[in-house]
Amino acid sequence: MNYEKKKVLVTVKAYPEKSKKYGASVCTAGITDQGEFIRLYPIPFENFRGGKSIPKYSWITVECKQASEYLMRKESYRVRYENIKIGEQITTKNNWNERNKIVLPLLSNSLEELKKSQKDVPKSLGIIKPKKILDFTIDEKWRQNDDEDKILKGIQLTLDGEERTKLENIPYNFRYQFYCDIDECSGHNIMCEDWEMLQAWRSWKQKYKDRDKLVEKFKKKFYYDMIENKDLYFFLGTHSQFNTWIIIGLYYPPKIK
């Protein structure tokens, strides 16, 4: 299959994956100008750092083609990252209306609906609005190998073989517990890998040396403030190997009081 050009609004940046094949790369999801979800990879970690970074809610033009994956997720496209062109960014200087017009038409009623759709028209990306958020937890990851230097050693080169910034491993899982807005929902407890969240943990742990204080500040921002002041939605995506759903990004316009 030949590469084709697509115009994409970047809505999700998941925390960089540690891949020996691609190096430290960011799984990026967005919405095309045709109103469809799309997943783009591999995009090197460095493309989201420094003066030439790709901001969220920017329109980008990419050369891409359908990716060949184990689960053959239809929204997945392999991208020529070196040819990405960055266009206009949709800011929230005045309000969120312009973003909402693009994002909210893709809203699904529930995670159950997304799971059910996989049997008919398979989906691996979606957005839902939880009816009730019960909790936000931070749990230490179970690790098979404690030698982080060995784990990270294979990802210190870019796709072109150049040295790159060392990627910091975050040994915690961040989870939301919530109910969907349907009667048959029995509740969910799933991981969140939102870029902003994990980057905030990296930054704040330098500021708040006491872990209890760090957790307190973290829950205030990503739990209490989201419930009280934000109209919170979850961008969801499936794992490339296990077909399980995780939260890959947060969408949070201010709550209209």
Secondary structure as GFF3:
##gff-version 3
##sequence-region A 1 257
A	DSSP	beta_strand	4	13	.	.	.	ID=ss1
A	DSSP	beta_strand	17	19	.	.	.	ID=ss2
A	DSSP	beta_strand	23	32	.	.	.	ID=ss3
A	DSSP	beta_strand	37	44	.	.	.	ID=ss4
A	DSSP	three_ten_helix	45	48	.	.	.	ID=ss5
A	DSSP	beta_strand	58	66	.	.	.	ID=ss6
A	DSSP	beta_strand	76	79	.	.	.	ID=ss7
A	DSSP	three_ten_helix	81	83	.	.	.	ID=ss8
A	DSSP	beta_strand	85	89	.	.	.	ID=ss9
A	DSSP	alpha_helix	97	103	.	.	.	ID=ss10
A	DSSP	three_ten_helix	104	106	.	.	.	ID=ss11
A	DSSP	beta_strand	107	108	.	.	.	ID=ss12
A	DSSP	alpha_helix	111	117	.	.	.	ID=ss13
A	DSSP	beta_strand	125	128	.	.	.	ID=ss14
A	DSSP	beta_strand	132	140	.	.	.	ID=ss15
A	DSSP	alpha_helix	148	153	.	.	.	ID=ss16
A	DSSP	beta_strand	172	179	.	.	.	ID=ss17
A	DSSP	beta_strand	188	191	.	.	.	ID=ss18
A	DSSP	alpha_helix	195	207	.	.	.	ID=ss19
A	DSSP	alpha_helix	211	219	.	.	.	ID=ss20
A	DSSP	pi_helix	220	224	.	.	.	ID=ss21
A	DSSP	alpha_helix	225	229	.	.	.	ID=ss22
A	DSSP	beta_strand	233	238	.	.	.	ID=ss23
A	DSSP	beta_strand	245	251	.	.	.	ID=ss24
###
